[in-house]
Amino acid sequence: MIELQGDLLLAAMGGSSDTWFDDAVTGETSQVWQPYPFPTETSYKHFLDSLWSKVTPWLVRTQGQVLLMTHDGPKGMATATMHQHEEMWTELGGFKAGVFKSGSQSQLELL
């Protein structure tokens, strides 16, 4: 955490959530990337809650604003959803059309 101004705080954390691909061609859903270093949403939430417990007293004291910077965005938001319609992800085996979905449910609930 870094206080950028008296009423503006930057709170940041790294780490990713798992990523799934909903294949529009086959109708199958498959996991693309494993989350790191948080193997589950529960462990991600634990770390996020720990960070936010440090932010809360600052918010109470200042009534300021917080910039929350994370590697992944909240689940279901545009920053955590990517529509794929071209041959780009060769590790998935060539052309794919569908949606990559990542992001944290805990982060969505926090916001």
N, CA, C and O atoms as a MOPAC input file, in Angstrom:
PM7 MOZYME 1SCF
protein

 N      0.84400 1    -1.17100 1     0.00000 1
 C      0.00000 1     0.00000 1     0.00000 1
 C      0.89100 1     1.23700 1     0.00000 1
 O      1.90800 1     1.30500 1     0.69000 1
 N      0.46700 1     2.20800 1    -0.80000 1
 C      1.18200 1     3.47900 1    -0.87200 1
 C      0.15000 1     4.60500 1    -0.84500 1
 O     -0.77600 1     4.63300 1    -1.65600 1
 N      0.32100 1     5.51700 1     0.08500 1
 C     -0.55000 1     6.68800 1     0.11800 1
 C     -0.02200 1     7.68400 1    -0.90500 1
 O      1.04500 1     8.27000 1    -0.72100 1
 N     -0.78000 1     7.87200 1    -1.98700 1
 C     -0.36000 1     8.76600 1    -3.06600 1
 C     -0.61600 1    10.22000 1    -2.72300 1
 O      0.15500 1    11.10200 1    -3.10200 1
 N     -1.70400 1    10.46700 1    -2.00200 1
 C     -2.08700 1    11.78400 1    -1.48900 1
 C     -2.79300 1    11.52100 1    -0.17100 1
 O     -3.01800 1    10.36600 1     0.19000 1
 N     -3.13500 1    12.54900 1     0.53400 1
 C     -3.82100 1    12.38300 1     1.81000 1
 C     -5.15000 1    11.66300 1     1.69900 1
 O     -5.61700 1    11.05600 1     2.66300 1
 N     -5.76400 1    11.72900 1     0.51900 1
 C     -7.07200 1    11.08800 1     0.34200 1
 C     -7.07200 1    10.07000 1    -0.80100 1
 O     -8.13200 1     9.73900 1    -1.33200 1
 N     -5.88400 1     9.56800 1    -1.18300 1
 C     -5.79100 1     8.60800 1    -2.27500 1
 C     -4.74500 1     7.54000 1    -1.94500 1
 O     -3.57100 1     7.84500 1    -1.73400 1
 N     -5.19600 1     6.28800 1    -1.90600 1
 C     -4.33600 1     5.17200 1    -1.53500 1
 C     -4.25600 1     4.18900 1    -2.69500 1
 O     -5.26100 1     3.90200 1    -3.34600 1
 N     -3.06600 1     3.67700 1    -2.94700 1
 C     -2.87500 1     2.60100 1    -3.91200 1
 C     -2.67200 1     1.31400 1    -3.13100 1
 O     -1.74400 1     1.21400 1    -2.32800 1
 N     -3.53400 1     0.32600 1    -3.35800 1
 C     -3.40200 1    -0.99900 1    -2.74900 1
 C     -3.24500 1    -1.99300 1    -3.89400 1
 O     -4.05700 1    -2.01300 1    -4.81900 1
 N     -2.20700 1    -2.81200 1    -3.83200 1
 C     -1.90800 1    -3.68900 1    -4.96800 1
 C     -1.57700 1    -5.09500 1    -4.49700 1
 O     -1.08000 1    -5.30600 1    -3.39100 1
 N     -1.87300 1    -6.06300 1    -5.38200 1
 C     -1.49500 1    -7.45100 1    -5.13700 1
 C     -1.31400 1    -8.15300 1    -6.46800 1
 O     -1.99300 1    -7.83200 1    -7.44400 1
 N     -0.41400 1    -9.09700 1    -6.50800 1
 C     -0.19900 1    -9.89100 1    -7.70500 1
 C     -0.95400 1   -11.20200 1    -7.60200 1
 O     -1.76000 1   -11.40200 1    -6.69400 1
 N     -0.68500 1   -12.07900 1    -8.53300 1
 C     -1.33500 1   -13.38400 1    -8.52200 1
 C     -2.50900 1   -13.43800 1    -9.47700 1
 O     -3.11600 1   -12.41800 1    -9.80400 1
 N     -2.81100 1   -14.62700 1    -9.90900 1
 C     -3.87300 1   -14.78500 1   -10.89500 1
 C     -4.90400 1   -15.81400 1   -10.44700 1
 O     -4.65600 1   -16.64400 1    -9.57200 1
 N     -6.03700 1   -15.72800 1   -11.06600 1
 C     -7.10100 1   -16.71700 1   -10.86200 1
 C     -7.06000 1   -17.69700 1   -12.03600 1
 O     -6.34100 1   -17.47900 1   -13.01100 1
 N     -7.82600 1   -18.76400 1   -11.93400 1
 C     -7.81700 1   -19.72000 1   -13.04500 1
 C     -8.53800 1   -19.14700 1   -14.26000 1
 O     -9.36500 1   -18.24400 1   -14.13700 1
 N     -8.21600 1   -19.67600 1   -15.41500 1
 C     -8.80000 1   -19.20900 1   -16.66800 1
 C     -9.42000 1   -20.38400 1   -17.40100 1
 O     -8.80900 1   -21.44400 1   -17.54000 1
 N    -10.63900 1   -20.17900 1   -17.86500 1
 C    -11.39600 1   -21.21700 1   -18.57500 1
 C    -11.70600 1   -20.73300 1   -19.98000 1
 O    -11.81200 1   -19.53200 1   -20.22400 1
 N    -11.85200 1   -21.67600 1   -20.90000 1
 C    -12.21300 1   -21.34900 1   -22.27200 1
 C    -13.52200 1   -22.05200 1   -22.61400 1
 O    -13.59600 1   -23.28000 1   -22.58300 1
 N    -14.55400 1   -21.27500 1   -22.93900 1
 C    -15.82600 1   -21.81400 1   -23.42100 1
 C    -15.74500 1   -21.85900 1   -24.93600 1
 O    -15.81600 1   -20.82500 1   -25.59900 1
 N    -15.59700 1   -23.06600 1   -25.48500 1
 C    -15.40900 1   -23.25800 1   -26.92000 1
 C    -16.74700 1   -23.16900 1   -27.63200 1
 O    -17.63900 1   -23.98300 1   -27.39300 1
 N    -16.89100 1   -22.16500 1   -28.51900 1
 C    -18.13900 1   -21.96100 1   -29.24800 1
 C    -18.34100 1   -23.00800 1   -30.33900 1
 O    -19.46300 1   -23.20600 1   -30.80500 1
 N    -17.26600 1   -23.68000 1   -30.74900 1
 C    -17.36400 1   -24.68500 1   -31.80400 1
 C    -17.82800 1   -26.02100 1   -31.23600 1
 O    -18.75000 1   -26.64300 1   -31.76300 1
 N    -17.17400 1   -26.46100 1   -30.14700 1
 C    -17.48500 1   -27.78200 1   -29.58400 1
 C    -18.47500 1   -27.73200 1   -28.43500 1
 O    -19.08400 1   -28.74700 1   -28.09700 1
 N    -18.64500 1   -26.55100 1   -27.82400 1
 C    -19.51000 1   -26.43000 1   -26.66300 1
 C    -18.83400 1   -26.86400 1   -25.36600 1
 O    -19.45800 1   -26.85100 1   -24.30600 1
 N    -17.56700 1   -27.24400 1   -25.44600 1
 C    -16.84100 1   -27.71100 1   -24.26700 1
 C    -16.20600 1   -26.54100 1   -23.51400 1
 O    -15.87700 1   -25.50500 1   -24.09300 1
 N    -16.04600 1   -26.74100 1   -22.21100 1
 C    -15.33600 1   -25.79100 1   -21.36400 1
 C    -14.09200 1   -26.47600 1   -20.84300 1
 O    -14.16000 1   -27.60000 1   -20.34700 1
 N    -12.95500 1   -25.80700 1   -20.95200 1
 C    -11.70500 1   -26.40300 1   -20.48100 1
 C    -10.87000 1   -25.35800 1   -19.75900 1
 O    -10.91900 1   -24.16800 1   -20.07300 1
 N    -10.09700 1   -25.83400 1   -18.77700 1
 C     -9.20500 1   -24.93600 1   -18.06200 1
 C     -7.96700 1   -24.68600 1   -18.90900 1
 O     -7.36000 1   -25.62200 1   -19.42900 1
 N     -7.59800 1   -23.42200 1   -19.04300 1
 C     -6.47500 1   -23.03700 1   -19.88700 1
 C     -5.22200 1   -22.81000 1   -19.04800 1
 O     -4.16600 1   -23.37000 1   -19.34200 1
 N     -5.33700 1   -21.99100 1   -18.00600 1
 C     -4.20600 1   -21.68600 1   -17.15100 1
 C     -4.55900 1   -21.99200 1   -15.71000 1
 O     -5.68700 1   -21.77000 1   -15.27000 1
 N     -3.58300 1   -22.50300 1   -14.98600 1
 C     -3.71900 1   -22.73300 1   -13.55600 1
 C     -3.42500 1   -21.42400 1   -12.82900 1
 O     -2.54000 1   -20.67500 1   -13.24400 1
 N     -4.14500 1   -21.14100 1   -11.76500 1
 C     -3.88100 1   -19.92100 1   -11.01500 1
 C     -2.54300 1   -19.99600 1   -10.27800 1
 O     -2.10900 1   -21.07700 1    -9.88100 1
 N     -1.89400 1   -18.84800 1   -10.09900 1
 C     -0.64100 1   -18.80000 1    -9.36200 1
 C     -0.52700 1   -17.45400 1    -8.65400 1
 O     -0.84200 1   -16.43800 1    -9.27400 1
 N     -0.11200 1   -17.38700 1    -7.43700 1
 C      0.27200 1   -18.46200 1    -6.52700 1
 C     -0.89400 1   -18.98000 1    -5.69700 1
 O     -0.70200 1   -19.76000 1    -4.76400 1
 N     -2.09600 1   -18.54800 1    -6.03600 1
 C     -3.28100 1   -18.94200 1    -5.27400 1
 C     -3.95800 1   -20.11000 1    -5.97400 1
 O     -4.57100 1   -19.90800 1    -7.02300 1
 N     -3.87400 1   -21.32900 1    -5.43700 1
 C     -4.42200 1   -22.48700 1    -6.13700 1
 C     -5.94700 1   -22.52900 1    -6.17900 1
 O     -6.53000 1   -23.24100 1    -6.99700 1
 N     -6.59200 1   -21.76800 1    -5.29900 1
 C     -8.06100 1   -21.76600 1    -5.24300 1
 C     -8.56300 1   -20.33700 1    -5.05200 1
 O     -7.81100 1   -19.45100 1    -4.64800 1
 N     -9.81900 1   -20.13100 1    -5.34200 1
 C    -10.45500 1   -18.83100 1    -5.08900 1
 C    -10.44700 1   -18.53800 1    -3.59100 1
 O    -10.35600 1   -17.37800 1    -3.18900 1
 N    -10.54200 1   -19.56900 1    -2.76900 1
 C    -10.51600 1   -19.39000 1    -1.31100 1
 C     -9.18900 1   -18.79800 1    -0.85500 1
 O     -9.17500 1   -17.90300 1    -0.01000 1
 N     -8.06600 1   -19.28200 1    -1.40100 1
 C     -6.76600 1   -18.73600 1    -1.02200 1
 C     -6.58700 1   -17.31700 1    -1.56600 1
 O     -5.97300 1   -16.47500 1    -0.91200 1
 N     -7.12000 1   -17.05200 1    -2.75600 1
 C     -7.08800 1   -15.69800 1    -3.31700 1
 C     -7.86600 1   -14.75100 1    -2.39600 1
 O     -7.39500 1   -13.66100 1    -2.06900 1
 N     -9.05800 1   -15.18100 1    -1.98500 1
 C     -9.90700 1   -14.37100 1    -1.10700 1
 C     -9.21200 1   -14.09300 1     0.22200 1
 O     -9.29600 1   -12.98300 1     0.74700 1
 N     -8.53300 1   -15.08600 1     0.76100 1
 C     -7.83400 1   -14.90700 1     2.03300 1
 C     -6.79700 1   -13.78800 1     1.91600 1
 O     -6.70200 1   -12.93100 1     2.79500 1
 N     -6.02500 1   -13.79800 1     0.83500 1
 C     -5.00900 1   -12.76200 1     0.63800 1
 C     -5.66100 1   -11.39800 1     0.39800 1
 O     -5.22300 1   -10.39400 1     0.96000 1
 N     -6.70100 1   -11.36000 1    -0.42900 1
 C     -7.40900 1   -10.10900 1    -0.70200 1
 C     -8.01800 1    -9.54400 1     0.58100 1
 O     -7.95000 1    -8.33800 1     0.81900 1
 N     -8.61000 1   -10.40200 1     1.40100 1
 C     -9.17800 1    -9.95500 1     2.67900 1
 C     -8.09600 1    -9.39500 1     3.60100 1
 O     -8.31900 1    -8.41300 1     4.30900 1
 N     -6.91700 1   -10.03100 1     3.58500 1
 C     -5.80500 1    -9.56000 1     4.40500 1
 C     -5.36500 1    -8.16600 1     3.95100 1
 O     -5.12500 1    -7.28600 1     4.77800 1
 N     -5.26300 1    -7.97200 1     2.64700 1
 C     -4.91600 1    -6.65600 1     2.11000 1
 C     -5.97800 1    -5.62800 1     2.49300 1
 O     -5.65300 1    -4.52600 1     2.93400 1
 N     -7.24600 1    -5.99300 1     2.32200 1
 C     -8.32700 1    -5.03800 1     2.57000 1
 C     -8.45000 1    -4.68900 1     4.05300 1
 O     -8.90800 1    -3.60100 1     4.40100 1
 N     -8.04200 1    -5.61300 1     4.92500 1
 C     -8.08000 1    -5.31600 1     6.36900 1
 C     -7.08200 1    -4.21000 1     6.71600 1
 O     -7.24700 1    -3.52700 1     7.72700 1
 N     -6.06200 1    -4.03000 1     5.90100 1
 C     -5.10400 1    -2.93600 1     6.09800 1
 C     -5.62000 1    -1.63700 1     5.47800 1
 O     -5.28000 1    -0.54600 1     5.93700 1
 N     -6.43800 1    -1.75900 1     4.44100 1
 C     -7.00300 1    -0.58700 1     3.76400 1
 C     -8.13200 1     0.04000 1     4.59100 1
 O     -8.25600 1     1.26400 1     4.64500 1
 N     -8.94100 1    -0.78500 1     5.22400 1
 C    -10.14800 1    -0.31900 1     5.91500 1
 C     -9.88200 1     0.77700 1     6.95100 1
 O    -10.59200 1     1.78300 1     6.94800 1
 N     -8.88700 1     0.62500 1     7.84200 1
 C     -8.65000 1     1.71100 1     8.80700 1
 C     -8.28800 1     3.03500 1     8.13400 1
 O     -8.67700 1     4.10400 1     8.60500 1
 N     -7.54500 1     2.95800 1     7.03800 1
 C     -7.19700 1     4.16600 1     6.29600 1
 C     -8.45500 1     4.82500 1     5.73800 1
 O     -8.61000 1     6.04400 1     5.80900 1
 N     -9.36500 1     3.99800 1     5.17600 1
 C    -10.61700 1     4.52900 1     4.62700 1
 C    -11.46100 1     5.20600 1     5.70200 1
 O    -12.01800 1     6.28000 1     5.47500 1
 N    -11.55300 1     4.58500 1     6.85600 1
 C    -12.33300 1     5.15300 1     7.96700 1
 C    -11.74200 1     6.49700 1     8.39800 1
 O    -12.46900 1     7.45800 1     8.65100 1
 N    -10.42400 1     6.54200 1     8.47500 1
 C     -9.73100 1     7.74200 1     8.93600 1
 C     -9.82500 1     8.88600 1     7.92800 1
 O    -10.01200 1    10.03700 1     8.32400 1
 N     -9.69800 1     8.59300 1     6.63800 1
 C     -9.58200 1     9.65000 1     5.63400 1
 C    -10.83600 1     9.89400 1     4.80600 1
 O    -10.99600 1    10.97100 1     4.23200 1
 N    -11.73600 1     8.90100 1     4.73700 1
 C    -12.88000 1     8.97900 1     3.81700 1
 C    -12.39700 1     9.17900 1     2.38300 1
 O    -13.09600 1     9.78000 1     1.56700 1
 N    -11.20300 1     8.67700 1     2.07900 1
 C    -10.59000 1     8.85700 1     0.77200 1
 C    -10.99800 1     7.79300 1    -0.23400 1
 O    -11.98700 1     7.08500 1    -0.04800 1
 N    -10.22800 1     7.69800 1    -1.28600 1
 C    -10.47700 1     6.74000 1    -2.35800 1
 C     -9.29500 1     5.79500 1    -2.47700 1
 O     -8.15800 1     6.14300 1    -2.16100 1
 N     -9.60000 1     4.56400 1    -2.95100 1
 C     -8.58500 1     3.53300 1    -3.08200 1
 C     -8.50000 1     3.08200 1    -4.53500 1
 O     -9.51700 1     2.77900 1    -5.16000 1
 N     -7.29200 1     3.03900 1    -5.06200 1
 C     -7.02800 1     2.40600 1    -6.35100 1
 C     -6.58000 1     0.98300 1    -6.03100 1
 O     -5.52900 1     0.78700 1    -5.42100 1
 N     -7.36300 1     0.00100 1    -6.43400 1
 C     -7.02000 1    -1.39600 1    -6.19700 1
 C     -6.40400 1    -1.94000 1    -7.48200 1
 O     -7.08900 1    -2.07700 1    -8.49600 1
 N     -5.11400 1    -2.24600 1    -7.43500 1
 C     -4.40200 1    -2.74000 1    -8.61200 1
 C     -4.11800 1    -4.22700 1    -8.42500 1
 O     -3.44600 1    -4.63100 1    -7.47600 1
 N     -4.63800 1    -5.02700 1    -9.34200 1
 C     -4.45000 1    -6.47800 1    -9.27600 1
 C     -4.05500 1    -7.00100 1   -10.65300 1
 O     -4.23800 1    -6.32500 1   -11.66600 1
 N     -3.51400 1    -8.20700 1   -10.67100 1
 C     -3.13200 1    -8.81800 1   -11.94500 1
 C     -4.37100 1    -9.17800 1   -12.75800 1
 O     -4.45800 1    -8.84300 1   -13.93900 1
 N     -5.31500 1    -9.84800 1   -12.14000 1
 C     -6.59000 1   -10.19600 1   -12.79300 1
 C     -7.67800 1    -9.25500 1   -12.32100 1
 O     -7.61000 1    -8.71000 1   -11.21900 1
 N     -8.67800 1    -9.06700 1   -13.15800 1
 C     -9.80500 1    -8.23900 1   -12.77200 1
 C    -10.88700 1    -9.05000 1   -12.08200 1
 O    -10.72600 1   -10.25100 1   -11.86600 1
 N    -11.98300 1    -8.40200 1   -11.73800 1
 C    -13.11400 1    -9.09800 1   -11.13500 1
 C    -13.76400 1   -10.05200 1   -12.14000 1
 O    -13.82600 1    -9.75900 1   -13.33400 1
 N    -14.23900 1   -11.17500 1   -11.65500 1
 C    -14.88000 1   -12.18100 1   -12.50200 1
 C    -16.08000 1   -11.58400 1   -13.23600 1
 O    -16.90700 1   -10.88700 1   -12.64900 1
 N    -16.15000 1   -11.87700 1   -14.52800 1
 C    -17.28700 1   -11.44500 1   -15.32800 1
 C    -17.16300 1   -10.05500 1   -15.93900 1
 O    -17.98100 1    -9.67800 1   -16.77800 1
 N    -16.16300 1    -9.29500 1   -15.53900 1
 C    -15.97700 1    -7.95600 1   -16.08500 1
 C    -15.18500 1    -8.03200 1   -17.39300 1
 O    -14.55500 1    -9.04900 1   -17.68300 1
 N    -15.22000 1    -6.96900 1   -18.16900 1
 C    -14.55500 1    -6.95000 1   -19.47700 1
 C    -13.05200 1    -7.18800 1   -19.37000 1
 O    -12.45500 1    -7.75500 1   -20.28500 1
 N    -12.43400 1    -6.76700 1   -18.27000 1
 C    -10.99200 1    -6.96900 1   -18.11700 1
 C    -10.62800 1    -8.43300 1   -17.88600 1
 O     -9.46100 1    -8.80700 1   -17.99800 1
 N    -11.61000 1    -9.25300 1   -17.56700 1
 C    -11.36200 1   -10.66800 1   -17.28400 1
 C    -12.06800 1   -11.58700 1   -18.28300 1
 O    -12.18200 1   -12.79000 1   -18.04600 1
 N    -12.53800 1   -11.02900 1   -19.39000 1
 C    -13.24800 1   -11.80400 1   -20.40900 1
 C    -12.69000 1   -11.42700 1   -21.77700 1
 O    -12.58800 1   -10.24500 1   -22.10600 1
 N    -12.33200 1   -12.42700 1   -22.56700 1
 C    -11.78200 1   -12.14400 1   -23.89000 1
 C    -12.46300 1   -13.03700 1   -24.92000 1
 O    -12.43700 1   -14.26200 1   -24.80200 1
 N    -13.06600 1   -12.42600 1   -25.92100 1
 C    -13.68700 1   -13.16900 1   -27.01200 1
 C    -12.61600 1   -13.50700 1   -28.04300 1
 O    -11.85200 1   -12.63700 1   -28.46200 1
 N    -12.56700 1   -14.75100 1   -28.44100 1
 C    -11.52800 1   -15.24200 1   -29.35400 1
 C    -12.17200 1   -15.71000 1   -30.65600 1
 O    -13.08500 1   -16.53600 1   -30.63800 1
 N    -11.70200 1   -15.18700 1   -31.77500 1
 C    -12.24400 1   -15.57000 1   -33.07400 1
 C    -11.15600 1   -15.75100 1   -34.11800 1
 O    -11.40700 1   -15.57800 1   -35.31100 1
 N     -9.96200 1   -16.09300 1   -33.69000 1
 C     -8.87900 1   -16.24000 1   -34.65800 1
 C     -7.85900 1   -17.24800 1   -34.15400 1
 O     -7.85700 1   -17.62300 1   -32.98200 1
 N     -7.00600 1   -17.67000 1   -35.04800 1
 C     -5.96500 1   -18.60800 1   -34.67000 1
 C     -4.85400 1   -17.83000 1   -33.97400 1
 O     -4.09200 1   -17.10200 1   -34.60900 1
 N     -4.78000 1   -17.99800 1   -32.67100 1
 C     -3.83300 1   -17.22300 1   -31.89600 1
 C     -3.23700 1   -18.04600 1   -30.76600 1
 O     -2.06100 1   -17.88800 1   -30.43800 1
 N     -4.02500 1   -18.91000 1   -30.17600 1
 C     -3.59800 1   -19.66600 1   -29.01000 1
 C     -3.18200 1   -21.06600 1   -29.45300 1
 O     -3.96400 1   -22.01200 1   -29.35400 1
 N     -1.96500 1   -21.19500 1   -29.93500 1
 C     -1.51500 1   -22.46000 1   -30.51500 1
 C     -1.49200 1   -23.58800 1   -29.49800 1
 O     -1.64400 1   -24.75100 1   -29.87300 1
 N     -1.30400 1   -23.27400 1   -28.20400 1
 C     -1.29700 1   -24.34100 1   -27.20900 1
 C     -2.67600 1   -24.98300 1   -27.04100 1
 O     -2.80100 1   -26.05100 1   -26.44200 1
 N     -3.70600 1   -24.32600 1   -27.57200 1
 C     -5.04700 1   -24.90700 1   -27.52400 1
 C     -5.34800 1   -25.74300 1   -28.76000 1
 O     -6.42400 1   -26.33100 1   -28.86000 1
 N     -4.42000 1   -25.80200 1   -29.69400 1
 C     -4.60600 1   -26.66600 1   -30.85200 1
 C     -5.18900 1   -25.98800 1   -32.06600 1
 O     -6.07100 1   -26.55600 1   -32.71000 1
 N     -4.73100 1   -24.79100 1   -32.40700 1
 C     -5.17300 1   -24.14800 1   -33.63300 1
 C     -6.33000 1   -23.20100 1   -33.43600 1
 O     -6.47800 1   -22.59500 1   -32.37400 1
 N     -7.15800 1   -23.07300 1   -34.47000 1
 C     -8.25800 1   -22.10400 1   -34.46400 1
 C     -9.24400 1   -22.38900 1   -33.34400 1
 O     -9.66900 1   -23.52700 1   -33.14500 1
 N     -9.59200 1   -21.35800 1   -32.63000 1
 C    -10.58800 1   -21.45900 1   -31.57400 1
 C    -11.52000 1   -20.26300 1   -31.65600 1
 O    -11.08500 1   -19.13800 1   -31.90300 1
 N    -12.77200 1   -20.51000 1   -31.45100 1
 C    -13.75600 1   -19.43600 1   -31.33500 1
 C    -14.49200 1   -19.65800 1   -30.03600 1
 O    -15.00000 1   -20.75100 1   -29.78500 1
 N    -14.55400 1   -18.64900 1   -29.22200 1
 C    -15.22200 1   -18.77800 1   -27.94000 1
 C    -14.81800 1   -17.65500 1   -27.00600 1
 O    -14.43800 1   -16.56900 1   -27.44300 1
 N    -14.90500 1   -17.93300 1   -25.70800 1
 C    -14.66100 1   -16.90300 1   -24.71000 1
 C    -13.70400 1   -17.43000 1   -23.64200 1
 O    -13.92400 1   -18.49700 1   -23.06900 1
 N    -12.64000 1   -16.66900 1   -23.38300 1
 C    -11.76200 1   -16.92900 1   -22.25400 1
 C    -12.34100 1   -16.20500 1   -21.04900 1
 O    -12.66500 1   -15.02000 1   -21.13100 1
 N    -12.47200 1   -16.90800 1   -19.93300 1
 C    -13.03600 1   -16.30500 1   -18.72700 1
 C    -12.07000 1   -16.50400 1   -17.56600 1
 O    -11.66300 1   -17.62400 1   -17.25900 1
 N    -11.71800 1   -15.40500 1   -16.93600 1
 C    -10.87600 1   -15.45800 1   -15.74900 1
 C    -11.44600 1   -14.47900 1   -14.73900 1
 O    -12.59300 1   -14.05200 1   -14.86600 1
 N    -10.66900 1   -14.12700 1   -13.75600 1
 C    -11.10800 1   -13.14400 1   -12.78400 1
 C    -11.53400 1   -13.77600 1   -11.46800 1
 O    -11.79100 1   -14.97600 1   -11.38100 1
 N    -11.59800 1   -12.93700 1   -10.46100 1
 C    -11.86600 1   -13.37500 1    -9.10000 1
 C    -13.27300 1   -13.00900 1    -8.64800 1
 O    -13.67700 1   -11.84900 1    -8.72800 1
 N    -14.01000 1   -13.99500 1    -8.17800 1
 C    -15.33800 1   -13.76100 1    -7.59600 1
 C    -15.21700 1   -12.91800 1    -6.32900 1
 O    -16.05300 1   -12.05000 1    -6.07900 1
 N    -14.18800 1   -13.16900 1    -5.53500 1
 C    -13.97600 1   -12.40600 1    -4.29600 1
 C    -13.76100 1   -10.93100 1    -4.59000 1
 O    -14.27200 1   -10.06200 1    -3.88400 1
 N    -13.00700 1   -10.66600 1    -5.62900 1
 C    -12.76400 1    -9.27100 1    -6.02100 1
 C    -14.06200 1    -8.60700 1    -6.49100 1
 O    -14.32100 1    -7.44600 1    -6.17600 1
 N    -14.86600 1    -9.34600 1    -7.24000 1
 C    -16.16100 1    -8.81500 1    -7.68600 1
 C    -17.03600 1    -8.46000 1    -6.48600 1
 O    -17.66400 1    -7.40200 1    -6.46500 1
 N    -17.07500 1    -9.33600 1    -5.49800 1
 C    -17.89300 1    -9.09800 1    -4.30200 1
 C    -17.36900 1    -7.92300 1    -3.48500 1
 O    -18.15700 1    -7.19200 1    -2.88600 1
 N    -16.04500 1    -7.72900 1    -3.45300 1
 C    -15.46400 1    -6.62000 1    -2.71800 1
 C    -15.87700 1    -5.28700 1    -3.33000 1
 O    -16.18600 1    -4.32900 1    -2.62000 1
 N    -15.87500 1    -5.24300 1    -4.66600 1
 C    -16.19800 1    -3.98700 1    -5.34100 1
 C    -17.67100 1    -3.69700 1    -5.27100 1
 O    -18.12500 1    -2.67700 1    -5.78800 1

